[in-house]
Amino acid sequence: MKLLSTTSKCFKQSLRINYRNFSSSNRLFTSHSDKNYNNNNNNNKNSFNENRKNNMLITSIGVSATIGLGFFSILNLEEEKKNIIIEKNKIDRIPDEAKKELVLIFSERFVTHPSDLEAHGKDFSYHERASPDAVIYPHNEEEVKKLVDIARKYKIPLIACGAMTSLEGHILSNYGGISVDFRNMSRILQVHKDDFYVTVQPGISYGDLNEELKKIGFFFPVDPGPGATIGGMIGTSASGTHCVHYGTMKENVLSMKVVLPNGDIVTTRSKAKKSSAGYDLNHLFIGSEGTLGIVVEASVKIQPIPSCSQVSLVTFDNITSACDAVIKTMQSGIHIGRVELLDDVMMNAVNLASNTNYSEKPTLIFEFSGPSQEMVKEQISKVCEITKQCNSLDFKFSSTAEEKENLWMARKVALWSSKVLRPSSEVWITDACVPISKLSQIIDETKIDISKTSLLAPLVAHAGDGNFHLFILFDPNNPNEFEQAKFINDNLVNRAIEYKGTCTGEHGVSFGKIKYLDKELGPEAVDLMATIKRSIDPSNLMNPGKVVTVEKFNEKK
C-alpha cells in the first residue's frame, strides 16, 4: 500500500511538472491591461534547441513516472516492436523537394528522428501506434500557412498536435504525413478583462492559462484531463467537470483564426457577445478534430473566480439514489458549480493510488460557489436535505482549501488511479452521454455487462450532464480480453444511442467511433459531413481518416 501511494504521489508531481512546463518559456504576458503582447517569435528560433532539451527532460520525468504505473510509454515497447516502428519510418513518404522547402523555412524544427516520430505516434487511447513521417514545430501563423501550402503542393497529410493527451487516437498518423506540434505557439496574445475574453495561441494548456488568469482574478472554465491544450480542446469540443454550469468549448470559444487547406487564414467570428452574421463557422470548426483546417489563434471566454466555494462528498448505497439526488438538486434551482459521480470500484482505486480512506461506495462530489460563505452554506444545507431524501449514507464537506484541492486532484487523476487495480493493463476509455434521466439506468445495465466478463472497469461521470466514462482495464494482446472490452463498449454505446444519447460526449470521434455515426445521426447527416470535408479539403490532407473515413471521402456523389 505504501509503495502504491508513493508511486501515485510521484506521478502526480510529474504531471504538474510536465504539463506546467510543456509550453515554451517565453509565451506568457507580464502585464494584465487590455493590450497586445509582442509574439517575440524571432527569438524562438535561437532558443529552440534549449527549449527542446528542457521539454525532453521534462517529458522524461513524466515518462519515468508513467512507467511506474505501467502506463503507455515507448520505453515499455518490446525491442522487436520498437525496431518494427523504426523500419516503418524508413518508408519515406515526403518527397526530397518538399524536404528542401521545409528545411529552408523550419531548419532544425523539421524533425525526422525516430524518437520524435515515436513520441508523436501514440496518445492515451488503446489504438496502436501510428507515427508520422516528420514533426514540425511552427512559431507563428505565417509559418503554418507556408507549411500548409507545401503540404498541398506535395499532397502530404497534416496532423495538428497539442499535448498528445487525446483519448481516441486523434493525433495518430494512420496515413503518414507531418505532425504539426504547437508547443512553440503557446502564448497569451491579448487579455480583455472588461470584455471577459482572452486571445491565445493553440499550444497553451488550459492549466497554464489559468495560472496566469488567477493573477487577475479570472479563470477559463473548461477543464478536461490535465495538460490539454486549447487547440486540442477546440478540436474535440472538450468539456470537463465545469460543463454543468459553464458549458463545453462550443459555448466558450468566441472566435478563431484557422488556416484552411487552400492556405487561406479565416476568422470565424467577431468578438461581440452575440452575432447573427452569416453561417456559424465557429461551431463548424469546434469538434472537427483538425479535419477541416488548423487553428492558429483562439479567443476564449473567461470568468471571474468565485469569491467563495466549497466541496461536499456524499455517499450512497447505489447509483440510482445518487443520480436521483443530482436530478432533484438541479430541479430545485440550486447553483451547482460541479457534480461528479465515482462508483465503488473507482473509489477503491482512488484509495489505493492516493493512500486515502474514502468510503468505497457510489460517491457524488459537489462543488458550490457564490459571492459569500452564507450563500454557499445555504446551498450545502439544501443539498444535504435533498440527498437525505434520496437515502444518502454520509455527507461531508471540505473545511479548508487544501482539502478541496486534494479532493479534486483525486478526481482529475482518476484515469491514472484506475491503473493500480491492474498495473499491466491498458485502458479502453468510453465516453457515452445520455439524457440525465437515463444515466442511472444505462450505468446499471452496463455494470451487468461488466459482471459477465473477467475485466475491471471503474466508472466516473459528469453526473450533471449525463456523460460517463468507463476505464476498461484489459490486455490488448489477449484476444479474449479484447473481445470482452469490445462487448462492453459496443453495448453501452448502442444503448446510449437508443436512449437518444451519443457515442461521445467530449472525447471526439477520431476513427474508432465513426462506425456509430450512421446509427446516431443518420446516413444523410454523415453524407453531409463528407460533403463539407470534400468542399473544404478536396485533397483530404487535414487529419485524413478521422470523422469521415477515406472510403467515404472518396465516394462520388
Secondary structure in CASP SS format (residue, H / E / C, confidence):
PFRMAT SS
TARGET T0000
AUTHOR 0000-0000-0000
METHOD secondary structure of the structure
MODEL  1
M C 1.00
K H 1.00
L H 1.00
L H 1.00
S H 1.00
T H 1.00
T H 1.00
S H 1.00
K H 1.00
C H 1.00
F H 1.00
K H 1.00
Q H 1.00
S H 1.00
L H 1.00
R H 1.00
I H 1.00
N H 1.00
Y H 1.00
R H 1.00
N C 1.00
F C 1.00
S C 1.00
S C 1.00
S C 1.00
N C 1.00
R C 1.00
L C 1.00
F C 1.00
T C 1.00
S C 1.00
H C 1.00
S C 1.00
D C 1.00
K C 1.00
N E 1.00
Y C 1.00
N C 1.00
N C 1.00
N C 1.00
N H 1.00
N H 1.00
N H 1.00
N H 1.00
K H 1.00
N H 1.00
S H 1.00
F H 1.00
N H 1.00
E H 1.00
N H 1.00
R H 1.00
K H 1.00
N H 1.00
N H 1.00
M H 1.00
L H 1.00
I H 1.00
T H 1.00
S H 1.00
I H 1.00
G H 1.00
V H 1.00
S H 1.00
A H 1.00
T H 1.00
I H 1.00
G H 1.00
L C 1.00
G C 1.00
F C 1.00
F C 1.00
S C 1.00
I H 1.00
L H 1.00
N H 1.00
L C 1.00
E C 1.00
E H 1.00
E H 1.00
K H 1.00
K H 1.00
N H 1.00
I H 1.00
I H 1.00
I H 1.00
E H 1.00
K H 1.00
N H 1.00
K C 1.00
I C 1.00
D C 1.00
R C 1.00
I C 1.00
P C 1.00
D H 1.00
E H 1.00
A H 1.00
K H 1.00
K H 1.00
E H 1.00
L H 1.00
V H 1.00
L H 1.00
I H 1.00
F H 1.00
S H 1.00
E H 1.00
R H 1.00
F E 1.00
V E 1.00
T C 1.00
H C 1.00
P H 1.00
S H 1.00
D H 1.00
L H 1.00
E H 1.00
A H 1.00
H C 1.00
G C 1.00
K C 1.00
D C 1.00
F C 1.00
S C 1.00
Y C 1.00
H C 1.00
E C 1.00
R C 1.00
A C 1.00
S C 1.00
P C 1.00
D C 1.00
A E 1.00
V E 1.00
I E 1.00
Y C 1.00
P C 1.00
H C 1.00
N C 1.00
E H 1.00
E H 1.00
E H 1.00
V H 1.00
K H 1.00
K H 1.00
L H 1.00
V H 1.00
D H 1.00
I H 1.00
A H 1.00
R H 1.00
K H 1.00
Y H 1.00
K C 1.00
I C 1.00
P C 1.00
L E 1.00
I E 1.00
A E 1.00
C E 1.00
G C 1.00
A C 1.00
M C 1.00
T C 1.00
S C 1.00
L C 1.00
E C 1.00
G C 1.00
H C 1.00
I C 1.00
L C 1.00
S C 1.00
N C 1.00
Y C 1.00
G C 1.00
G C 1.00
I E 1.00
S E 1.00
V E 1.00
D E 1.00
F C 1.00
R C 1.00
N C 1.00
M C 1.00
S C 1.00
R C 1.00
I E 1.00
L E 1.00
Q E 1.00
V E 1.00
H E 1.00
K H 1.00
D H 1.00
D H 1.00
F C 1.00
Y E 1.00
V E 1.00
T E 1.00
V E 1.00
Q C 1.00
P C 1.00
G C 1.00
I C 1.00
S E 1.00
Y H 1.00
G H 1.00
D H 1.00
L H 1.00
N H 1.00
E H 1.00
E H 1.00
L H 1.00
K H 1.00
K H 1.00
I H 1.00
G C 1.00
F E 1.00
F E 1.00
F C 1.00
P C 1.00
V C 1.00
D E 1.00
P C 1.00
G C 1.00
P C 1.00
G C 1.00
A C 1.00
T E 1.00
I H 1.00
G H 1.00
G H 1.00
M H 1.00
I H 1.00
G H 1.00
T H 1.00
S C 1.00
A C 1.00
S C 1.00
G E 1.00
T C 1.00
H C 1.00
C H 1.00
V H 1.00
H H 1.00
Y H 1.00
G C 1.00
T C 1.00
M H 1.00
K H 1.00
E H 1.00
N H 1.00
V E 1.00
L E 1.00
S E 1.00
M E 1.00
K E 1.00
V E 1.00
V E 1.00
L C 1.00
P C 1.00
N C 1.00
G C 1.00
D C 1.00
I E 1.00
V E 1.00
T E 1.00
T C 1.00
R C 1.00
S C 1.00
K C 1.00
A C 1.00
K C 1.00
K C 1.00
S C 1.00
S C 1.00
A C 1.00
G C 1.00
Y C 1.00
D C 1.00
L H 1.00
N H 1.00
H H 1.00
L H 1.00
F H 1.00
I C 1.00
G C 1.00
S C 1.00
E C 1.00
G C 1.00
T C 1.00
L C 1.00
G C 1.00
I E 1.00
V E 1.00
V E 1.00
E E 1.00
A E 1.00
S E 1.00
V E 1.00
K E 1.00
I C 1.00
Q E 1.00
P E 1.00
I C 1.00
P C 1.00
S C 1.00
C E 1.00
S E 1.00
Q E 1.00
V E 1.00
S E 1.00
L E 1.00
V E 1.00
T E 1.00
F C 1.00
D C 1.00
N C 1.00
I H 1.00
T H 1.00
S H 1.00
A H 1.00
C H 1.00
D H 1.00
A H 1.00
V H 1.00
I H 1.00
K H 1.00
T H 1.00
M H 1.00
Q H 1.00
S C 1.00
G C 1.00
I C 1.00
H C 1.00
I C 1.00
G C 1.00
R E 1.00
V E 1.00
E E 1.00
L E 1.00
L E 1.00
D C 1.00
D H 1.00
V H 1.00
M H 1.00
M H 1.00
N H 1.00
A H 1.00
V H 1.00
N H 1.00
L H 1.00
A H 1.00
S H 1.00
N C 1.00
T C 1.00
N C 1.00
Y C 1.00
S C 1.00
E C 1.00
K C 1.00
P C 1.00
T E 1.00
L E 1.00
I E 1.00
F E 1.00
E E 1.00
F E 1.00
S E 1.00
G E 1.00
P C 1.00
S C 1.00
Q H 1.00
E H 1.00
M H 1.00
V H 1.00
K H 1.00
E H 1.00
Q H 1.00
I H 1.00
S H 1.00
K H 1.00
V H 1.00
C H 1.00
E H 1.00
I H 1.00
T H 1.00
K H 1.00
Q H 1.00
C C 1.00
N C 1.00
S C 1.00
L C 1.00
D E 1.00
F E 1.00
K E 1.00
F E 1.00
S C 1.00
S C 1.00
T C 1.00
A H 1.00
E H 1.00
E H 1.00
K H 1.00
E H 1.00
N H 1.00
L H 1.00
W H 1.00
M H 1.00
A H 1.00
R H 1.00
K H 1.00
V C 1.00
A H 1.00
L H 1.00
W H 1.00
S H 1.00
S H 1.00
K H 1.00
V H 1.00
L H 1.00
R C 1.00
P C 1.00
S C 1.00
S C 1.00
E E 1.00
V E 1.00
W E 1.00
I E 1.00
T C 1.00
D C 1.00
A C 1.00
C E 1.00
V C 1.00
P C 1.00
I H 1.00
S H 1.00
K H 1.00
L H 1.00
S H 1.00
Q H 1.00
I H 1.00
I H 1.00
D H 1.00
E H 1.00
T H 1.00
K H 1.00
I H 1.00
D H 1.00
I H 1.00
S H 1.00
K C 1.00
T C 1.00
S C 1.00
L C 1.00
L E 1.00
A C 1.00
P C 1.00
L E 1.00
V E 1.00
A E 1.00
H E 1.00
A C 1.00
G C 1.00
D C 1.00
G C 1.00
N E 1.00
F E 1.00
H E 1.00
L E 1.00
F E 1.00
I E 1.00
L E 1.00
F E 1.00
D C 1.00
P C 1.00
N C 1.00
N C 1.00
P H 1.00
N H 1.00
E H 1.00
F H 1.00
E H 1.00
Q H 1.00
A H 1.00
K H 1.00
F H 1.00
I H 1.00
N H 1.00
D H 1.00
N H 1.00
L H 1.00
V H 1.00
N H 1.00
R H 1.00
A H 1.00
I H 1.00
E H 1.00
Y C 1.00
K C 1.00
G C 1.00
T E 1.00
C C 1.00
T C 1.00
G C 1.00
E C 1.00
H C 1.00
G C 1.00
V C 1.00
S C 1.00
F C 1.00
G C 1.00
K C 1.00
I H 1.00
K H 1.00
Y H 1.00
L H 1.00
D H 1.00
K H 1.00
E H 1.00
L H 1.00
G C 1.00
P H 1.00
E H 1.00
A H 1.00
V H 1.00
D H 1.00
L H 1.00
M H 1.00
A H 1.00
T H 1.00
I H 1.00
K H 1.00
R H 1.00
S H 1.00
I H 1.00
D C 1.00
P C 1.00
S C 1.00
N C 1.00
L C 1.00
M E 1.00
N C 1.00
P C 1.00
G C 1.00
K C 1.00
V C 1.00
V C 1.00
T C 1.00
V H 1.00
E H 1.00
K H 1.00
F H 1.00
N C 1.00
E C 1.00
K C 1.00
K C 1.00
END
